[in-house]
Amino acid sequence: MSRSPESIPPASPPPTAPATSPCIKVCQLDLTGRCYGCGRSREEIARWSSMSLDERRAVNARIGFTGHGDNR
């Protein structure tokens, strides 16, 4: 028996994904509403401060953010 796509819960973010903001202070949006600096959508940027840690980790996993290291 197969499950429909809408009944499958979203995958949890990897436990190693950071929950810190990926912002690099290059705040310009492209025509699709994605930030050139961090890759988040306009909506993700607006909601960031009210997101749970798991939501933040999921965004960071989607954009491939692994941390700033010493380059921030």
Rosetta blueprint (number, residue, H / E / L):
1 M L
2 S L
3 R L
4 S L
5 P H
6 E H
7 S H
8 I L
9 P L
10 P L
11 A L
12 S L
13 P L
14 P L
15 P L
16 T L
17 A L
18 P L
19 A L
20 T L
21 S L
22 P L
23 C L
24 I L
25 K L
26 V L
27 C L
28 Q L
29 L E
30 D L
31 L L
32 T L
33 G L
34 R E
35 C E
36 Y L
37 G L
38 C L
39 G L
40 R L
41 S E
42 R H
43 E H
44 E H
45 I H
46 A H
47 R H
48 W H
49 S H
50 S H
51 M L
52 S L
53 L H
54 D H
55 E H
56 R H
57 R H
58 A H
59 V H
60 N H
61 A H
62 R H
63 I H
64 G L
65 F L
66 T L
67 G L
68 H L
69 G L
70 D L
71 N L
72 R L
